[in-house]
Amino acid sequence: QVQLVESGGGLVQAGGSLRLSCAASGRTFSSYAMGWFRQGPGKAREFVAAITRSGSSTYYADSVKGRFAISRDNAKNTVYLQMNSLKPEDTAVYYCAAERLSSTIVVHTRDGQYDYWGQGTQVTVSS
C-alpha cells in the first residue's frame, strides 16, 4: 500500500512557475514508476508526465513538453513537477500516481495502469 500526498498548488499568473511535490509513504518507493495527471474543469483526466523507477527516463505530454519537468528523489520518497511558462489552459487539479513495475525502463501514460493516486492539488493560472 502506498499513500501519496500532493502539495505546491496555487494561483499564479500566466508565464509564472510552480513546483508540485508528491510525498509517498512506505519503504518501496523506488519500486514504483510515477506519473502526474491533471483534470481541468469539464475535462477528462489527462496524462502530463511520467518518470521511471530510477529517474533515468522521463516522458511528457506534447502540451507540456519543454515547459514542465518531472523528477524524483528516491531517498526522500518524493516526486516533483516543475511547471514553467504556465498558461491559463494548464488550470486543473493535478494528481500524482504510482505504478508498481518490475521494469526499470518502462513508464505508462494511461491512468488505468496506475495503482495508487493522491488526492490532488489545484493549480489555477490567471490570464
DSSP file (Angstrom, degrees, kcal/mol; ACC not computed):
  #  RESIDUE AA STRUCTURE BP1 BP2  ACC     N-H-->O    O-->H-N    N-H-->O    O-->H-N    TCO  KAPPA ALPHA  PHI   PSI    X-CA   Y-CA   Z-CA
    1    1 A Q              0   0    0      0, 0.0     2,-0.4     0, 0.0   115,-0.0   0.000 360.0 360.0 360.0 133.2    0.0    0.0    0.0
    2    2 A V        -     0   0    0     96,-0.1     2,-0.5    24,-0.1   115,-0.2  -0.987 360.0-157.5-124.9 132.5    1.3    3.4   -1.0
    3    3 A Q        -     0   0    0     -2,-0.4    22,-2.1   113,-0.1     2,-0.4  -0.936  10.6-162.0-109.1 134.0   -0.2    6.7    0.2
    4    4 A L  E     -A   24   0A   0     -2,-0.5   115,-0.5   113,-0.4     2,-0.5  -0.947   7.1-172.7-119.8 133.1    0.5    9.8   -2.0
    5    5 A V  E     -A   23   0A   0     18,-2.1    18,-2.5    -2,-0.4     2,-0.2  -0.966   9.7-157.0-129.8 115.7    0.1   13.4   -0.8
    6    6 A E  E     +A   22   0A   0     -2,-0.5     2,-0.3    16,-0.2    16,-0.2  -0.564  17.6 166.0 -88.2 153.9    0.5   16.3   -3.3
    7    7 A S  E     +A   21   0A   0     14,-2.2    14,-2.6    -2,-0.2   114,-0.1  -0.967  40.2  69.0-154.6 166.8    1.4   19.8   -2.4
    8    8 A G        +     0   0    0     -2,-0.3    11,-0.3     1,-0.3    14,-0.0   0.384  61.0 134.0 104.0  -3.7    2.5   23.1   -4.0
    9    9 A G        +     0   0    0     12,-0.1     2,-0.3     9,-0.1    -1,-0.3  -0.194  22.1 119.9 -71.7 171.6   -0.5   24.0   -6.0
   10   10 A G  E     -d  123   0B   0    112,-0.8   114,-2.8   111,-0.1     2,-0.5  -0.989  60.4 -49.5 164.5-165.7   -1.9   27.6   -6.0
   11   11 A L  E     +d  124   0B   0     -2,-0.3     2,-0.3   112,-0.2   114,-0.2  -0.873  53.5 165.8-104.2 130.5   -2.8   30.6   -8.0
   12   12 A V  E     -d  125   0B   0    112,-2.6   114,-2.5    -2,-0.5     2,-0.1  -0.985  34.5-111.5-143.3 150.9   -0.2   32.0  -10.4
   13   13 A Q  E >   -d  126   0B   0     -2,-0.3     3,-2.3   112,-0.2    73,-0.2  -0.471  50.8 -82.2 -79.0 155.1   -0.3   34.5  -13.3
   14   14 A A  T 3  S+     0   0    0    112,-2.4    73,-0.2     1,-0.3    -1,-0.1  -0.296 120.0  29.9 -54.7 137.1    0.3   33.3  -16.9
   15   15 A G  T 3  S+     0   0    0     71,-3.1    70,-0.6     1,-0.3    -1,-0.3   0.242  99.7 114.7  92.9 -12.4    4.0   33.0  -17.6
   16   16 A G    <   -     0   0    0     -3,-2.3    70,-2.3    70,-0.2     2,-0.3  -0.071  58.0-122.1 -83.1-173.9    4.7   32.1  -13.9
   17   17 A S        -     0   0    0     67,-0.2     2,-0.3    68,-0.2    67,-0.2  -0.931  20.4-179.2-132.9 152.2    6.1   28.9  -12.3
   18   18 A L  E     - B   0  83A   0     65,-2.2    65,-3.3    -2,-0.3     2,-0.5  -0.980  16.2-146.4-143.5 153.2    5.0   26.4   -9.7
   19   19 A R  E     - B   0  82A   0    -11,-0.3     2,-0.3    -2,-0.3    63,-0.2  -0.968  14.5-159.6-123.5 116.3    6.6   23.3   -8.3
   20   20 A L  E     - B   0  81A   0     61,-2.7    61,-2.3    -2,-0.5     2,-0.3  -0.689   5.6-162.6 -90.9 145.7    4.4   20.5   -7.2
   21   21 A S  E     -AB   7  80A   0    -14,-2.6   -14,-2.2    -2,-0.3     2,-0.4  -0.933   7.9-164.7-124.2 151.7    5.6   17.8   -4.8
   22   22 A C  E     -AB   6  79A   0     57,-1.9    57,-2.1    -2,-0.3     2,-0.4  -0.928   9.2-160.1-138.0 111.2    4.2   14.4   -4.1
   23   23 A A  E     -AB   5  78A   0    -18,-2.5   -18,-2.1    -2,-0.4     2,-0.4  -0.780   8.6-156.1 -95.7 133.1    5.3   12.6   -1.0
   24   24 A A  E     -A    4   0A   0     53,-3.0   -20,-0.2    -2,-0.4     2,-0.1  -0.855   6.4-138.2-111.4 142.4    4.9    8.8   -0.8
   25   25 A S        +     0   0    0    -22,-2.1     3,-0.2    -2,-0.4     2,-0.0  -0.424  60.3  48.6 -84.6 168.8    4.6    6.6    2.2
   26   26 A G  S    S-     0   0    0      1,-0.1     3,-0.3    -2,-0.1    -2,-0.1  -0.083  82.5 -93.2  92.5 170.2    6.3    3.3    2.6
   27   27 A R  S    S+     0   0    0      1,-0.2     3,-0.2     2,-0.1    -1,-0.1   0.225 107.1  68.6-110.1  11.5    9.8    1.9    2.0
   28   28 A T    >   +     0   0    0     -3,-0.2     3,-2.4     1,-0.1     4,-0.2  -0.014  52.5 129.1-120.9  30.3    9.5    0.7   -1.5
   29   29 A F  G >   +     0   0    0      1,-0.3     3,-1.9    -3,-0.3    -1,-0.1   0.858  69.7  60.9 -55.3 -38.5    9.1    4.0   -3.4
   30   30 A S  G 3  S+     0   0    0      1,-0.3    -1,-0.3    44,-0.2    -2,-0.1   0.569  92.4  67.8 -69.8  -6.7   11.9    3.0   -5.9
   31   31 A S  G <  S+     0   0    0     -3,-2.4    70,-2.1     2,-0.0     2,-0.5   0.490  92.5  78.0 -84.8  -4.5    9.7    0.1   -7.0
   32   32 A Y  E <   -E  100   0B   0     -3,-1.9     2,-0.3    -4,-0.2    68,-0.2  -0.897  69.7-143.4-115.3 131.1    7.2    2.4   -8.5
   33   33 A A  E     -E   99   0B   0     66,-2.7    66,-2.7    -2,-0.5     2,-0.4  -0.662  32.0-143.2 -75.4 147.7    7.2    4.4  -11.7
   34   34 A M  E     -EF  98  51B   0     17,-2.0    17,-2.6    -2,-0.3     2,-0.3  -0.889  19.5-176.7-121.9 147.4    5.5    7.7  -11.0
   35   35 A G  E     -EF  97  50B   0     62,-2.5    62,-2.4    -2,-0.4     2,-0.4  -0.959  18.3-142.8-138.4 157.4    3.2    9.9  -13.1
   36   36 A W  E     +EF  96  49B   0     13,-3.2    12,-2.5    -2,-0.3    13,-1.7  -0.981  23.6 175.0-116.9 134.7    1.5   13.2  -13.0
   37   37 A F  E     -EF  95  47B   0     58,-2.8    58,-2.8    -2,-0.4     2,-0.3  -0.842  10.2-157.3-127.3 166.3   -2.0   13.6  -14.4
   38   38 A R  E     -EF  94  46B   0      8,-2.4     8,-3.2    -2,-0.3     2,-0.4  -0.991   9.8-156.8-146.0 155.6   -4.4   16.6  -14.4
   39   39 A Q  E     -E   93   0B   0     54,-2.1    54,-2.2    -2,-0.3     6,-0.2  -0.930  15.2-161.5-135.6 110.5   -8.1   17.2  -14.8
   40   40 A G    >   -     0   0    0      4,-0.5     3,-2.2    -2,-0.4    52,-0.2  -0.355  44.7 -66.1 -83.2 168.6   -9.3   20.6  -15.9
   41   41 A P  T 3  S-     0   0    0      0, 0.0    -1,-0.2     0, 0.0     3,-0.1  -0.347 121.5  -2.8 -58.5 123.0  -12.9   22.0  -15.5
   42   42 A G  T 3  S+     0   0    0      1,-0.2     2,-0.3    -2,-0.1    -2,-0.0   0.625 113.9 111.1  72.2  13.3  -15.3   19.9  -17.5
   43   43 A K  S <  S-     0   0    0     -3,-2.2    -1,-0.2     1,-0.0     2,-0.1  -0.779  70.3-106.6-118.3 161.4  -12.5   17.8  -19.0
   44   44 A A        -     0   0    0     -2,-0.3    -4,-0.5     1,-0.1     2,-0.1  -0.463  49.5 -88.9 -77.4 157.0  -11.4   14.2  -18.6
   45   45 A R        -     0   0    0     -6,-0.2     2,-0.3    -2,-0.1    -6,-0.2  -0.452  52.6-165.9 -65.7 138.4   -8.3   13.4  -16.7
   46   46 A E  E     -F   38   0B   0     -8,-3.2    -8,-2.4    -2,-0.1     2,-0.1  -0.938  22.6-103.1-132.5 153.0   -5.2   13.5  -18.9
   47   47 A F  E     +F   37   0B   0     -2,-0.3   -10,-0.2   -10,-0.2     3,-0.1  -0.438  35.0 169.0 -70.2 142.3   -1.6   12.4  -18.7
   48   48 A V  E     -     0   0B   0    -12,-2.5    13,-2.5     1,-0.4     2,-0.3   0.686  58.2 -24.0-117.7 -55.4    1.0   15.1  -18.0
   49   49 A A  E     -FG  36  60B   0    -13,-1.7   -13,-3.2    11,-0.2    -1,-0.4  -0.990  49.3-163.7-160.2 157.6    4.4   13.4  -17.3
   50   50 A A  E     -FG  35  59B   0      9,-2.2     9,-2.1    -2,-0.3     2,-0.3  -0.981   3.3-160.4-146.9 157.8    5.9   10.2  -16.1
   51   51 A I  E     -FG  34  58B   0    -17,-2.6   -17,-2.0    -2,-0.3     7,-0.2  -0.998  23.1-114.7-142.2 141.6    9.3    9.0  -14.7
   52   52 A T    >   -     0   0    0      5,-2.3     3,-0.6    -2,-0.3   -18,-0.1  -0.135  41.0 -93.9 -70.8 171.3   10.9    5.6  -14.4
   53   53 A R  T 3  S+     0   0    0     50,-0.3   -21,-0.2    53,-0.3    51,-0.1   0.863 125.9  36.2 -55.8 -42.0   11.7    4.0  -11.2
   54   54 A S  T 3  S-     0   0    0     50,-0.5    -1,-0.3   -23,-0.1    20,-0.1   0.620 109.5-117.6 -88.2 -13.0   15.3    5.2  -11.1
   55   55 A G  S <  S+     0   0    0     -3,-0.6    -2,-0.1     2,-0.2    17,-0.1   0.529  79.5 123.4  87.5   6.8   14.5    8.6  -12.6
   56   56 A S  S    S+     0   0    0     48,-0.2     2,-0.4     1,-0.1    49,-0.1   0.758  71.1  36.3 -75.5 -23.7   16.7    7.8  -15.6
   57   57 A S        -     0   0    0     49,-0.1    -5,-2.3     2,-0.0     2,-0.3  -0.976  63.7-173.6-133.7 145.8   13.9    8.4  -18.2
   58   58 A T  E     -G   51   0B   0     -2,-0.4     2,-0.3    -7,-0.2    -7,-0.2  -0.905   5.6-161.2-132.2 161.1   11.0   10.8  -18.4
   59   59 A Y  E     -G   50   0B   0     -9,-2.1    -9,-2.2    -2,-0.3     2,-0.3  -0.997   9.6-166.6-146.3 140.6    8.1   11.2  -20.8
   60   60 A Y  E     -G   49   0B   0     -2,-0.3   -11,-0.2   -11,-0.2     2,-0.2  -0.930  26.3-111.5-131.6 149.6    5.8   14.2  -21.4
   61   61 A A    >>  -     0   0    0    -13,-2.5     3,-1.6    -2,-0.3     4,-1.2  -0.503  37.6-117.5 -67.4 148.0    2.5   15.1  -23.0
   62   62 A D  T 34 S+     0   0    0      1,-0.3     3,-0.3     2,-0.2    -1,-0.1   0.835 111.4  64.4 -58.4 -32.5    3.1   17.2  -26.0
   63   63 A S  T 34 S+     0   0    0      1,-0.2    -1,-0.3     3,-0.0   -15,-0.1   0.699 114.3  29.4 -67.8 -18.7    1.1   20.1  -24.4
   64   64 A V  T X> S+     0   0    0     -3,-1.6     3,-2.4   -16,-0.2     4,-2.2   0.469  84.9 128.2-118.7  -5.3    3.7   20.5  -21.6
   65   65 A K  T 3< S+     0   0    0     -4,-1.2     4,-0.1     1,-0.3   -16,-0.0  -0.292  80.7  15.6 -58.7 131.4    6.9   19.4  -23.3
   66   66 A G  T 34 S+     0   0    0      2,-0.5    -1,-0.3     1,-0.1     3,-0.1   0.248 125.6  59.4  88.6 -12.7    9.6   22.0  -22.9
   67   67 A R  T <4 S+     0   0    0     -3,-2.4    17,-2.0     1,-0.1     2,-0.3   0.698  98.9  51.3-114.3 -33.9    7.7   23.7  -20.1
   68   68 A F  E  <  -C   83   0A   0     -4,-2.2    -2,-0.5    15,-0.2     2,-0.4  -0.768  60.1-166.0-108.9 152.0    7.3   21.1  -17.4
   69   69 A A  E     -C   82   0A   0     13,-2.3    13,-3.0    -2,-0.3     2,-0.4  -0.980   5.4-156.6-139.8 126.9    9.9   18.8  -15.8
   70   70 A I  E     +C   81   0A   0     -2,-0.4     2,-0.3    11,-0.2    11,-0.2  -0.809  22.5 160.8 -99.8 142.1    9.3   15.7  -13.7
   71   71 A S  E     -C   80   0A   0      9,-1.6     9,-3.2    -2,-0.4     2,-0.3  -0.950  19.0-152.4-150.3 168.1   12.0   14.5  -11.3
   72   72 A R  E     -C   79   0A   0     -2,-0.3     2,-0.5     7,-0.3     7,-0.2  -0.992  12.5-154.6-146.7 153.4   12.2   12.2   -8.2
   73   73 A D  E >>> -C   78   0A   0      5,-3.0     5,-1.8    -2,-0.3     3,-1.0  -0.909   9.6-171.5-126.3 100.6   14.3   11.8   -5.1
   74   74 A N  T 345S+     0   0    0     -2,-0.5     3,-0.4     1,-0.3   -44,-0.2   0.773  85.2  60.4 -67.8 -24.9   14.1    8.2   -4.0
   75   75 A A  T 345S+     0   0    0      1,-0.2    -1,-0.3    -3,-0.1   -46,-0.0   0.790 113.6  37.2 -69.8 -26.4   15.9    8.9   -0.8
   76   76 A K  T <45S-     0   0    0     -3,-1.0    -1,-0.2     2,-0.2    -2,-0.2   0.358 105.6-126.2-105.0   3.5   13.1   11.3    0.1
   77   77 A N  T  <5 +     0   0    0     -4,-0.5   -53,-3.0    -3,-0.4     2,-0.4   0.897  68.1 129.4  54.0  43.0   10.2    9.3   -1.4
   78   78 A T  E   < -BC  23  73A   0     -5,-1.8    -5,-3.0   -55,-0.2     2,-0.4  -0.981  45.2-163.4-136.5 140.2    9.2   12.3   -3.4
   79   79 A V  E     -BC  22  72A   0    -57,-2.1   -57,-1.9    -2,-0.4     2,-0.3  -0.945  17.2-157.8-118.1 145.0    8.4   13.1   -7.0
   80   80 A Y  E     -BC  21  71A   0     -9,-3.2    -9,-1.6    -2,-0.4     2,-0.4  -0.827  15.0-159.2-122.0 156.5    8.3   16.7   -8.3
   81   81 A L  E     -BC  20  70A   0    -61,-2.3   -61,-2.7    -2,-0.3     2,-0.6  -0.887  11.1-161.9-134.5 106.2    6.7   18.5  -11.2
   82   82 A Q  E     -BC  19  69A   0    -13,-3.0   -13,-2.3    -2,-0.4     2,-0.6  -0.782  10.6-165.8 -86.4 122.3    8.4   21.8  -12.1
   83   83 A M  E     +BC  18  68A   0    -65,-3.3   -65,-2.2    -2,-0.6     2,-0.3  -0.942  11.1 173.5-117.5 116.5    6.0   23.9  -14.2
   84   84 A N        +     0   0    0    -17,-2.0   -67,-0.2    -2,-0.6   -68,-0.2  -0.746  59.1  23.2-116.5 164.8    7.3   26.9  -16.0
   85   85 A S  S    S-     0   0    0    -70,-0.6    -1,-0.2    -2,-0.3   -68,-0.2   0.900  84.8-160.2  47.8  49.1    5.7   29.3  -18.6
   86   86 A L        -     0   0    0    -70,-2.3   -71,-3.1    -3,-0.2   -70,-0.2  -0.253   8.1-158.6 -65.8 146.8    2.3   28.4  -17.2
   87   87 A K    >   -     0   0    0    -73,-0.2     3,-2.3    -3,-0.1     4,-0.2  -0.849  31.8-110.0-121.4 156.4   -0.7   29.1  -19.4
   88   88 A P  G >  S+     0   0    0      0, 0.0     3,-1.8     0, 0.0    37,-0.4   0.845 117.6  63.3 -55.2 -32.7   -4.4   29.5  -18.4
   89   89 A E  G 3  S+     0   0    0      1,-0.3   -49,-0.1   -49,-0.0    -3,-0.0   0.576  88.6  69.8 -72.1  -6.7   -5.1   26.2  -20.1
   90   90 A D  G <  S+     0   0    0     -3,-2.3    -1,-0.3     2,-0.0     2,-0.2   0.524  70.2 121.8 -81.8  -6.1   -2.9   24.5  -17.5
   91   91 A T    <   +     0   0    0     -3,-1.8     2,-0.3    -4,-0.2    33,-0.2  -0.397  41.0 107.9 -59.8 125.2   -5.5   25.2  -14.9
   92   92 A A  E    S- H   0 123B   0     31,-2.1    31,-2.8   -52,-0.2     2,-0.6  -0.973  75.4 -81.8-178.0 168.7   -6.5   21.9  -13.4
   93   93 A V  E     -EH  39 122B   0    -54,-2.2   -54,-2.1    -2,-0.3     2,-0.5  -0.874  48.5-146.3 -87.7 127.3   -6.4   19.6  -10.4
   94   94 A Y  E     -EH  38 121B   0     27,-3.0    27,-1.9    -2,-0.6     2,-0.4  -0.841  15.7-170.1-103.3 131.5   -3.0   17.8  -10.6
   95   95 A Y  E     -E   37   0B   0    -58,-2.8   -58,-2.8    -2,-0.5     2,-0.3  -0.930  12.6-147.9-119.6 139.7   -2.7   14.3   -9.3
   96   96 A C  E     -E   36   0B   0     -2,-0.4    22,-2.1   -60,-0.2     2,-0.3  -0.811  20.5-170.4-100.2 154.3    0.3   12.1   -8.8
   97   97 A A  E     -EI  35 117B   0    -62,-2.4   -62,-2.5    -2,-0.3     2,-0.4  -0.978  12.2-147.1-144.3 152.0    0.1    8.4   -9.3
   98   98 A A  E     -EI  34 116B   0     18,-2.2    17,-2.2    -2,-0.3    18,-2.0  -0.968   7.3-170.4-125.9 137.2    2.2    5.3   -8.7
   99   99 A E  E     -E   33   0B   0    -66,-2.7   -66,-2.7    -2,-0.4     2,-0.5  -0.986  22.4-133.7-127.7 122.0    2.5    2.1  -10.6
  100  100 A R  E     +E   32   0B   0     -2,-0.5     2,-0.4   -68,-0.2   -68,-0.2  -0.623  37.0 172.4 -75.7 123.5    4.4   -0.8   -9.3
  101  101 A L        -     0   0    0    -70,-2.1    -2,-0.0    -2,-0.5   -48,-0.0  -0.979  39.8-155.3-135.1 143.4    6.7   -2.1  -12.0
  102  102 A S  S    S+     0   0    0     -2,-0.4     2,-0.2   -70,-0.0    -1,-0.1   0.772  79.9  85.5 -81.8 -28.8    9.4   -4.7  -12.3
  103  103 A S        -     0   0    0      1,-0.1   -50,-0.3   -72,-0.0    -2,-0.1  -0.462  61.7-161.3 -74.3 143.4   10.8   -2.9  -15.3
  104  104 A T  S    S+     0   0    0     -2,-0.2   -50,-0.5     1,-0.1   -48,-0.2   0.419  88.7  46.5 -99.4  -0.6   13.2   -0.1  -14.7
  105  105 A I  S    S+     0   0    0    -53,-0.1     2,-0.4   -52,-0.1    -1,-0.1   0.404  91.2  92.5-122.3   1.6   12.8    1.5  -18.2
  106  106 A V        +     0   0    0    -55,-0.1     2,-0.3   -49,-0.0   -53,-0.3  -0.778  40.6 173.2-103.1 140.9    9.0    1.5  -18.7
  107  107 A V        -     0   0    0     -2,-0.4     2,-0.3   -55,-0.1   -55,-0.1  -0.969  17.8-144.8-134.3 156.1    6.5    4.2  -18.0
  108  108 A H        -     0   0    0     -2,-0.3   -49,-0.1     1,-0.1    -9,-0.0  -0.860  11.3-162.2-120.7 155.0    2.8    4.3  -18.9
  109  109 A T        +     0   0    0     -2,-0.3     2,-0.5   -62,-0.1   -62,-0.2   0.455  63.7  93.2-114.5  -4.4    0.6    7.2  -19.9
  110  110 A R    >   -     0   0    0      1,-0.1     3,-1.8   -64,-0.1     4,-0.2  -0.791  68.3-141.8 -95.2 132.4   -2.9    5.7  -19.3
  111  111 A D  G >  S+     0   0    0     -2,-0.5     3,-1.6     1,-0.3    -1,-0.1   0.804  97.2  67.2 -64.4 -27.8   -4.4    6.4  -15.9
  112  112 A G  G 3  S+     0   0    0      1,-0.3    -1,-0.3    -3,-0.0    -2,-0.0   0.656  92.4  62.6 -66.1 -13.9   -5.9    2.9  -15.7
  113  113 A Q  G <  S+     0   0    0     -3,-1.8     2,-0.3   -14,-0.0    -1,-0.3   0.543  85.3  91.9 -88.2  -7.3   -2.4    1.5  -15.5
  114  114 A Y    <   -     0   0    0     -3,-1.6   -15,-0.3    -4,-0.2     3,-0.1  -0.672  58.1-160.0 -94.0 145.2   -1.6    3.2  -12.2
  115  115 A D  S    S+     0   0    0    -17,-2.2     2,-0.3    -2,-0.3   -16,-0.2   0.807  70.0  33.3 -93.9 -33.8   -2.2    1.6   -8.9
  116  116 A Y  E     -I   98   0B   0    -18,-2.0   -18,-2.2  -115,-0.0     2,-0.3  -0.948  61.8-167.6-132.9 147.6   -2.3    4.4   -6.4
  117  117 A W  E     -I   97   0B   0     -2,-0.3  -113,-0.4   -20,-0.2   -20,-0.2  -0.964  15.4-132.6-134.9 147.2   -3.4    8.1   -6.5
  118  118 A G        -     0   0    0    -22,-2.1  -113,-0.2    -2,-0.3     3,-0.1  -0.284  34.7-105.5 -83.7-179.4   -3.1   11.2   -4.4
  119  119 A Q        -     0   0    0   -115,-0.5  -114,-0.1     1,-0.2   -24,-0.1   0.620  62.2-117.2 -86.1 -13.4   -6.0   13.5   -3.5
  120  120 A G        -     0   0    0    -24,-0.1     2,-0.4     1,-0.0   -25,-0.2   0.071  15.5-123.7  96.0 153.9   -4.9   16.2   -6.0
  121  121 A T  E     - H   0  94B   0    -27,-1.9   -27,-3.0  -114,-0.1     2,-0.3  -0.999  25.2-119.8-136.7 135.8   -3.8   19.8   -5.7
  122  122 A Q  E     - H   0  93B   0     -2,-0.4  -112,-0.8   -29,-0.2     2,-0.5  -0.564  23.8-172.2 -81.5 132.2   -5.4   22.7   -7.5
  123  123 A V  E     -dH  10  92B   0    -31,-2.8   -31,-2.1    -2,-0.3     2,-0.5  -0.992   4.3-175.8-120.6 123.6   -3.4   24.8  -10.0
  124  124 A T  E     -d   11   0B   0   -114,-2.8  -112,-2.6    -2,-0.5     2,-0.6  -0.981   6.4-166.3-123.2 124.9   -5.0   28.0  -11.3
  125  125 A V  E     -d   12   0B   0     -2,-0.5     2,-0.3   -37,-0.4  -112,-0.2  -0.944  10.6-153.9-113.4 118.2   -3.4   30.1  -13.9
  126  126 A S  E      d   13   0B   0   -114,-2.5  -112,-2.4    -2,-0.6    -2,-0.0  -0.637 360.0 360.0 -92.4 149.2   -4.8   33.6  -14.4
  127  127 A S              0   0    0     -2,-0.3    -1,-0.1  -114,-0.2  -114,-0.1   0.438 360.0 360.0 -90.5 360.0   -4.5   35.4  -17.7
